């Protein structure tokens, strides 16, 4: 089989891999990127409803979770959301802030992949698509066999992502390489993923599919106030996706269905004023009618608020503010936005992302045990880790 050489081989033409390649190319390194899909940036293209939530202006280390919560700090400090925004603006890509610091392309996620491809071209980076890797061998450097050519390089960057969204080509390749070189890989699980009901809750709430409302959803002591969506199989929406990353099988999910509403004071005020409205009617001012109707059908009797005692008012309020369910599970990697777990950060330098026990081998992006919350944080980790490794490969 013919062989070719480069200074740096990057496996994976996603967000982290492409920015790493650009930075290495700027330093005069000869860089080749190998991508098993037929196009680059598949996950970029499907993110944000096709408009790519490419970063979050409010990125902080607290927006990430890992076995080592301090690991991401170095990379995040070296390459900030403002750095990526400057790159976007230099390419005259129109964008907007949606909510909570989340930045999206005005037109299409293709703007981001085309920008990265242009940056690669300018830096002399060669990208080869439809090029699956068959094996990786370490000799004086690294030899990567693709079936067409054996590529040799002194630095090898693994930027192959996690297990989420297998329909766009997600594989365990990166974890397999890590294990091959003796690196520890922490258990992987779906994160930012819809949760499923158990049998009893499915019977109670399955008919509410399509109903959406703002809630505070909490798991593992982490509350998130955003929208929740009932699905045919369970719960989804931003609040649930956020909480799912902190939920463990067998654990509970706590949901405040009326965040910011003092229902006790409201009911007592109406009752003491002689209001004849039904309790359900009052609650329907704050909840979708289908949800309010089903809730009262399951949990309490509908009656005029004028006839409700303090104890019953307290009970209704508590049930609506402290709804607790035990999810049966998640919708799995097929519906997960990201993968939690991955290459143990204890095996890597937080400054360079190089494997401590395998000089010249780097792991960046989602394959590493650093996972962001919903809202552009995972892309910012991809940019930051790719940039950091790109300074050293």
PLY file of the C-alpha trace (Angstrom):
ply
format ascii 1.0
element vertex 393
property float x
property float y
property float z
element edge 392
property int vertex1
property int vertex2
end_header
0.00 0.00 0.00
1.41 3.45 -0.90
2.36 5.75 1.95
2.34 9.52 2.43
3.65 11.73 5.18
2.52 14.85 6.97
3.43 16.59 10.18
-0.04 16.30 11.68
-2.91 13.88 11.06
-6.34 14.86 12.34
-8.97 12.12 12.34
-12.40 13.73 12.26
-13.52 16.80 10.29
-15.95 18.13 12.86
-15.82 21.35 14.84
-12.83 20.48 17.03
-10.82 18.72 14.34
-11.19 21.46 11.74
-10.24 24.31 14.06
-7.26 22.32 15.34
-6.15 21.74 11.75
-6.46 25.45 10.95
-4.36 26.46 13.94
-1.67 23.88 13.20
-1.60 24.92 9.55
-1.12 28.56 10.54
2.03 27.49 12.36
3.44 26.09 9.14
2.67 22.48 9.95
1.70 20.15 7.11
-1.76 18.96 8.13
-4.05 16.29 6.71
-7.61 15.76 7.98
-9.25 12.37 7.44
-13.06 12.17 7.57
-15.06 8.97 7.13
-18.23 10.79 6.05
-18.65 12.20 2.55
-18.90 15.75 3.85
-17.30 17.67 6.68
-19.05 18.93 9.81
-22.08 16.66 9.76
-22.99 17.50 13.36
-22.49 21.21 12.73
-24.96 21.02 9.85
-27.79 19.45 11.88
-27.30 21.52 15.02
-29.61 24.32 16.06
-32.32 23.26 13.65
-29.89 23.68 10.77
-28.67 27.10 11.90
-25.91 25.99 14.28
-25.90 27.35 17.82
-22.17 27.91 17.40
-21.31 29.34 20.83
-22.67 30.92 23.98
-21.56 34.38 25.09
-21.93 33.43 28.76
-19.60 30.42 28.66
-18.06 29.60 32.04
-16.42 26.45 33.40
-19.58 25.93 35.48
-21.47 25.19 32.26
-19.54 21.93 31.86
-19.41 18.67 33.76
-16.61 16.12 33.93
-14.99 13.76 36.41
-12.50 16.63 36.75
-14.53 19.87 36.67
-11.33 21.95 36.50
-9.91 20.33 33.36
-11.70 22.51 30.80
-10.70 25.82 32.40
-7.36 26.18 30.61
-8.69 25.66 27.08
-11.82 27.74 27.69
-9.67 30.64 28.90
-7.35 30.45 25.90
-10.09 30.51 23.27
-13.25 32.37 24.23
-16.66 32.84 22.58
-15.49 36.32 21.55
-12.56 34.76 19.67
-14.90 32.60 17.62
-17.33 35.48 17.07
-14.45 37.52 15.62
-13.76 34.69 13.19
-17.43 34.55 12.20
-17.55 38.32 11.70
-14.37 38.29 9.64
-16.17 35.96 7.24
-19.18 38.31 7.28
-21.55 35.60 8.46
-24.79 37.13 9.77
-25.84 35.81 13.17
-28.15 36.63 16.05
-28.50 36.01 19.77
-31.57 33.92 20.46
-31.82 33.65 24.25
-29.44 33.30 27.18
-26.34 34.16 25.13
-26.97 31.53 22.45
-25.64 32.60 19.03
-27.11 31.18 15.81
-26.45 31.72 12.12
-29.12 33.84 10.43
-29.00 31.75 7.27
-27.64 28.24 7.63
-25.11 26.09 9.46
-23.43 25.69 6.07
-21.98 29.16 6.69
-19.90 27.69 9.53
-18.65 24.64 7.63
-17.81 26.77 4.59
-15.94 29.20 6.84
-13.91 26.38 8.39
-13.19 24.89 4.99
-11.99 28.28 3.72
-9.78 28.66 6.79
-8.31 25.21 6.16
-7.57 26.10 2.54
-5.88 29.34 3.59
-3.75 27.44 6.13
-2.72 24.81 3.58
-4.68 22.03 5.27
-5.69 19.06 3.13
-9.08 17.48 3.88
-9.87 13.98 2.63
-13.50 12.85 2.96
-15.09 9.40 2.53
-11.90 8.06 4.07
-12.50 5.63 6.95
-9.50 4.67 9.04
-8.73 0.96 9.32
-5.93 0.98 11.87
-3.59 3.18 13.87
-0.07 2.02 14.68
2.66 3.73 16.66
6.26 3.49 15.49
8.61 6.47 15.54
5.43 8.48 15.04
2.03 7.24 13.93
0.93 5.24 10.90
-2.74 5.44 9.94
-4.04 2.98 7.36
-7.08 4.09 5.39
-7.43 1.38 2.77
-6.11 3.73 0.10
-2.96 5.10 1.66
-0.99 4.65 4.85
-0.46 8.10 6.32
2.51 8.74 8.59
2.88 11.69 10.94
4.59 12.72 14.13
1.37 14.06 15.68
-2.03 12.38 15.65
-5.21 14.15 16.75
-8.35 12.17 17.56
-11.38 14.39 16.98
-13.96 11.74 16.15
-16.71 12.83 18.55
-18.89 10.65 20.75
-21.67 8.13 20.29
-24.59 10.53 19.93
-26.61 10.66 16.70
-25.28 7.47 15.05
-27.29 8.23 11.89
-24.68 10.84 10.96
-21.81 8.43 11.43
-21.02 8.45 15.16
-18.78 5.52 16.14
-16.69 4.44 19.16
-13.49 4.82 17.12
-11.94 7.49 19.36
-12.47 5.45 22.50
-10.98 2.38 20.83
-7.83 4.31 19.93
-7.57 5.60 23.49
-7.79 2.09 24.90
-5.31 0.82 22.31
-2.74 3.24 23.73
-3.54 2.37 27.33
-5.68 5.39 28.17
-8.62 5.04 30.52
-12.07 5.68 29.05
-14.91 6.56 31.41
-18.32 5.01 30.84
-20.22 6.80 28.09
-23.90 7.69 28.39
-26.40 9.81 26.48
-26.61 13.45 27.61
-28.93 16.30 26.64
-31.47 13.61 25.84
-35.26 13.17 26.21
-36.41 11.06 29.16
-39.00 8.29 28.97
-41.94 7.57 31.25
-42.41 4.41 33.26
-45.54 2.38 32.51
-47.77 4.14 35.05
-46.71 7.66 34.08
-47.07 6.74 30.42
-50.70 5.80 31.05
-51.27 9.04 32.94
-49.50 11.55 30.74
-48.91 9.94 27.33
-52.02 11.65 25.97
-50.44 15.06 26.53
-47.97 14.67 23.64
-47.34 18.04 22.04
-48.12 20.10 25.14
-45.34 22.52 26.09
-44.95 24.75 29.14
-42.23 26.59 31.04
-41.00 24.72 34.11
-38.08 24.35 36.46
-36.73 20.81 36.01
-34.15 19.54 38.49
-31.95 16.46 38.70
-28.96 15.90 40.94
-29.45 19.31 42.52
-29.19 21.18 39.19
-32.32 23.23 38.34
-33.10 24.55 34.85
-35.90 26.98 34.04
-36.87 26.53 30.41
-39.56 24.93 28.27
-40.68 21.32 28.78
-42.43 19.27 26.10
-44.60 16.19 26.60
-43.87 13.52 23.98
-45.57 10.23 23.14
-42.97 8.40 25.24
-41.98 10.87 27.94
-40.59 14.36 28.38
-38.34 16.55 26.26
-37.70 20.24 25.64
-34.74 22.34 26.81
-35.44 22.04 30.55
-35.57 18.24 30.36
-32.53 17.94 28.09
-30.54 20.05 30.54
-31.66 18.06 33.58
-31.09 14.73 31.80
-27.33 15.25 31.91
-27.47 15.17 35.71
-30.02 12.36 36.00
-28.94 8.80 36.74
-31.04 5.64 36.26
-33.14 4.99 39.34
-33.06 8.66 40.27
-35.87 11.18 40.36
-36.72 14.20 38.26
-38.34 17.10 40.14
-40.47 19.53 38.16
-42.01 22.83 39.21
-44.91 23.28 36.80
-45.67 26.81 37.99
-42.31 28.55 38.49
-42.67 31.97 40.06
-46.40 31.55 40.76
-47.47 31.87 44.41
-50.49 29.64 44.06
-51.26 29.54 47.79
-51.56 33.33 48.05
-53.52 33.50 44.79
-56.06 30.87 45.86
-56.52 32.40 49.31
-56.95 35.88 47.87
-59.58 34.62 45.42
-61.34 32.55 48.08
-61.43 35.35 50.63
-62.79 37.68 47.96
-65.70 35.34 47.29
-64.49 34.32 43.82
-66.62 31.45 42.43
-64.06 30.43 39.78
-63.01 26.80 39.75
-59.52 25.93 40.94
-58.77 24.40 37.54
-59.81 27.59 35.75
-57.39 29.63 37.84
-54.53 27.20 37.23
-55.33 27.21 33.49
-54.22 30.85 33.42
-50.67 29.56 33.90
-50.71 26.08 32.33
-51.91 24.83 28.93
-55.56 23.81 29.27
-54.94 20.17 28.29
-52.32 19.85 31.01
-54.44 21.60 33.65
-57.46 19.45 32.81
-55.47 16.22 33.01
-53.69 17.30 36.18
-56.91 17.97 38.07
-58.42 14.78 36.70
-55.54 12.79 38.17
-54.70 14.66 41.35
-57.63 16.47 42.88
-61.27 17.43 42.59
-62.37 20.45 40.62
-64.34 22.81 42.82
-64.94 26.53 43.27
-61.98 28.15 44.98
-64.37 29.66 47.51
-64.93 26.17 48.92
-61.29 25.10 49.20
-59.67 24.97 52.64
-56.12 25.94 53.51
-54.94 22.34 53.74
-56.27 21.52 50.28
-54.79 24.71 48.84
-51.40 23.74 50.26
-51.73 20.24 48.77
-52.65 21.51 45.29
-49.77 23.99 45.35
-47.29 21.38 46.55
-48.27 18.88 43.84
-47.92 21.47 41.07
-44.66 22.95 42.34
-43.10 19.63 43.38
-44.07 17.08 40.73
-41.66 14.18 41.13
-41.32 11.36 38.61
-38.92 8.46 38.22
-38.06 8.23 34.51
-37.77 4.74 33.07
-34.74 5.79 31.04
-33.62 7.96 28.15
-34.22 7.93 24.41
-30.61 6.79 24.02
-27.77 7.94 21.81
-30.11 8.13 18.81
-31.80 11.20 20.31
-28.97 12.48 22.53
-27.30 15.73 21.49
-23.99 14.79 23.10
-22.13 11.99 24.87
-21.17 12.24 28.53
-18.05 10.40 29.65
-15.20 9.50 27.32
-11.42 9.71 27.46
-10.45 10.33 31.08
-9.10 13.86 31.47
-6.57 12.50 33.94
-4.82 10.94 30.95
-4.45 14.29 29.14
-2.68 17.60 29.57
-5.26 20.33 30.17
-2.98 22.79 28.38
-2.17 20.83 25.22
-4.73 17.95 25.19
-1.81 15.56 24.60
-1.95 12.09 26.12
0.48 11.92 29.02
1.46 8.34 28.28
1.57 8.61 24.48
3.61 11.58 23.23
2.26 13.04 20.01
-1.28 11.68 20.53
-4.03 14.25 21.21
-7.75 13.97 22.02
-10.11 16.93 21.54
-13.81 17.72 21.48
-16.63 15.40 22.45
-14.45 12.28 22.66
-13.00 13.73 25.89
-14.84 13.54 29.23
-15.99 17.17 29.09
-19.68 17.80 28.39
-21.41 21.14 28.13
-24.93 22.16 28.98
-27.43 22.97 26.24
-27.04 26.25 24.39
-23.81 26.34 22.37
-21.46 25.28 25.16
-20.41 22.02 23.52
-19.38 23.85 20.37
-17.35 26.26 22.47
-15.54 23.31 24.06
-14.87 21.96 20.56
-13.40 25.28 19.40
-11.40 25.78 22.60
-9.94 22.27 22.79
-9.18 22.28 19.05
-7.48 25.65 19.28
-5.40 24.61 22.29
-4.17 21.38 20.72
-3.50 23.23 17.47
-0.83 25.31 19.19
1.24 22.23 20.05
0.71 19.45 17.51
0 1
1 2
2 3
3 4
4 5
5 6
6 7
7 8
8 9
9 10
10 11
11 12
12 13
13 14
14 15
15 16
16 17
17 18
18 19
19 20
20 21
21 22
22 23
23 24
24 25
25 26
26 27
27 28
28 29
29 30
30 31
31 32
32 33
33 34
34 35
35 36
36 37
37 38
38 39
39 40
40 41
41 42
42 43
43 44
44 45
45 46
46 47
47 48
48 49
49 50
50 51
51 52
52 53
53 54
54 55
55 56
56 57
57 58
58 59
59 60
60 61
61 62
62 63
63 64
64 65
65 66
66 67
67 68
68 69
69 70
70 71
71 72
72 73
73 74
74 75
75 76
76 77
77 78
78 79
79 80
80 81
81 82
82 83
83 84
84 85
85 86
86 87
87 88
88 89
89 90
90 91
91 92
92 93
93 94
94 95
95 96
96 97
97 98
98 99
99 100
100 101
101 102
102 103
103 104
104 105
105 106
106 107
107 108
108 109
109 110
110 111
111 112
112 113
113 114
114 115
115 116
116 117
117 118
118 119
119 120
120 121
121 122
122 123
123 124
124 125
125 126
126 127
127 128
128 129
129 130
130 131
131 132
132 133
133 134
134 135
135 136
136 137
137 138
138 139
139 140
140 141
141 142
142 143
143 144
144 145
145 146
146 147
147 148
148 149
149 150
150 151
151 152
152 153
153 154
154 155
155 156
156 157
157 158
158 159
159 160
160 161
161 162
162 163
163 164
164 165
165 166
166 167
167 168
168 169
169 170
170 171
171 172
172 173
173 174
174 175
175 176
176 177
177 178
178 179
179 180
180 181
181 182
182 183
183 184
184 185
185 186
186 187
187 188
188 189
189 190
190 191
191 192
192 193
193 194
194 195
195 196
196 197
197 198
198 199
199 200
200 201
201 202
202 203
203 204
204 205
205 206
206 207
207 208
208 209
209 210
210 211
211 212
212 213
213 214
214 215
215 216
216 217
217 218
218 219
219 220
220 221
221 222
222 223
223 224
224 225
225 226
226 227
227 228
228 229
229 230
230 231
231 232
232 233
233 234
234 235
235 236
236 237
237 238
238 239
239 240
240 241
241 242
242 243
243 244
244 245
245 246
246 247
247 248
248 249
249 250
250 251
251 252
252 253
253 254
254 255
255 256
256 257
257 258
258 259
259 260
260 261
261 262
262 263
263 264
264 265
265 266
266 267
267 268
268 269
269 270
270 271
271 272
272 273
273 274
274 275
275 276
276 277
277 278
278 279
279 280
280 281
281 282
282 283
283 284
284 285
285 286
286 287
287 288
288 289
289 290
290 291
291 292
292 293
293 294
294 295
295 296
296 297
297 298
298 299
299 300
300 301
301 302
302 303
303 304
304 305
305 306
306 307
307 308
308 309
309 310
310 311
311 312
312 313
313 314
314 315
315 316
316 317
317 318
318 319
319 320
320 321
321 322
322 323
323 324
324 325
325 326
326 327
327 328
328 329
329 330
330 331
331 332
332 333
333 334
334 335
335 336
336 337
337 338
338 339
339 340
340 341
341 342
342 343
343 344
344 345
345 346
346 347
347 348
348 349
349 350
350 351
351 352
352 353
353 354
354 355
355 356
356 357
357 358
358 359
359 360
360 361
361 362
362 363
363 364
364 365
365 366
366 367
367 368
368 369
369 370
370 371
371 372
372 373
373 374
374 375
375 376
376 377
377 378
378 379
379 380
380 381
381 382
382 383
383 384
384 385
385 386
386 387
387 388
388 389
389 390
390 391
391 392
